[in-house]
Amino acid sequence: MLGAAGLATLAVGEKAAVISPRPKAGAAASGKTAKKSWRPLFLDRHQAATLSALGERIAPGSKQAKIHQFIDRLLSVLPADAPQSFATGGNDPKGTVGVGPGARQKLLDALAAFDAEARRRYRKTFLQLNAAQQDRILHAADQSAFKTPLHQHFFNAKNWVVGAYYSSLPGMRAAGWTGQMFYTEFPNCEAVPQT
């Protein structure tokens, strides 16, 4: 009986220690460490870093806005047969960009294509290139014929990046958002008369 009473006391003591409401001395420091140790949920670390670098070249400021983390989180919960397109607001019935059938694989293919192009040109991964080299690859992909695979990969990645960045608070501010609920017209974006 004494042994059972001792185990009960030990169990209660352990439980009390686990759910103690008092903060630990190093709680503030561990909170800072937790923020720095983000781990991707869907992408691997190289893919996430490549997406971050690619995003920064396409939409400056997207690295600080952590769009790679947002996209990774979205991809981790995205159903394989999602009917809407993230990048085009549902106006892409074939799902060629953004969310749609095969969207996850298409983004992974795009990231791999930029690594392959970087290796072909410079014998390095996209991440290992300097900004000028990355820009050359992106410019070539953008200027290539619409039907080429590299252009399709660029179009897909760009739509993910732009959609994520301009949905973020830093991206909305970069686009001129001032906190108003709506604009009567967008700043620096006057309507062009149709002819």
DACOR-V846320 format. One record per backbone hydrogen bond with DSSP energy under -0.5 kcal/mol. NH is the residue of the N-H (numbers start at 1). CO is the residue of the C=O. E is the energy in kcal/mol with one decimal. If there is no record, write none. Layout:
nh=<NH	NH>
co=<CO	CO>
e=<E	E>
This chain:
nh=<5	6	7	8	9	10	11	12	13	14	15	16	17	18	19	20	27	30	31	32	33	34	35	36	37	48	49	50	51	52	53	54	55	56	57	58	59	62	65	66	67	69	70	71	72	73	74	75	76	77	77	78	82	86	89	90	91	95	102	103	106	107	108	109	110	111	112	113	114	115	116	117	118	119	120	121	122	123	123	124	128	129	129	134	135	136	137	138	139	140	141	142	143	144	148	152	153	154	155	156	157	158	159	160	161	162	163	164	165	166	167	168	168	171	172	173	174	175	176	177	189	193>
co=<1	2	3	4	5	6	7	8	9	10	11	12	13	14	15	17	24	26	27	28	29	30	31	32	33	44	45	46	47	48	49	50	51	52	53	54	55	59	61	63	62	66	66	67	68	69	70	71	72	73	74	74	79	84	85	85	88	92	80	100	102	103	104	105	106	107	108	109	110	111	112	113	114	115	116	117	118	118	119	118	125	125	126	130	131	132	133	134	135	136	137	138	139	140	145	148	149	150	151	152	153	154	155	156	157	158	159	160	161	162	164	164	165	165	168	169	170	171	173	172	186	191>
e=<-2.4	-2.3	-2.1	-2.3	-2.2	-2.4	-2.8	-2.4	-2.7	-2.6	-2.4	-2.5	-1.8	-1.9	-2.1	-0.6	-1.6	-2.5	-1.8	-1.5	-1.9	-2.3	-1.5	-1.3	-1.3	-2.6	-2.5	-2.6	-2.7	-2.2	-2.4	-3.0	-2.7	-2.1	-1.6	-1.8	-3.5	-2.1	-1.6	-1.0	-2.0	-0.7	-1.6	-3.0	-2.1	-2.4	-2.5	-2.9	-1.8	-0.8	-0.9	-0.9	-1.5	-0.6	-1.0	-0.9	-1.1	-1.7	-1.1	-2.5	-2.5	-2.0	-2.3	-2.8	-2.0	-2.4	-2.3	-2.3	-1.9	-1.7	-2.6	-2.5	-2.1	-2.5	-2.5	-2.4	-3.2	-0.7	-1.3	-0.8	-0.7	-0.6	-1.0	-2.4	-2.5	-1.9	-1.9	-2.4	-2.9	-2.4	-2.4	-2.5	-2.4	-1.1	-1.8	-2.1	-2.5	-2.4	-2.9	-2.3	-2.7	-3.0	-2.0	-1.9	-2.7	-3.1	-2.1	-2.4	-3.2	-2.4	-0.7	-0.6	-1.4	-0.6	-2.7	-2.4	-2.3	-1.6	-1.5	-2.8	-1.5	-0.5>
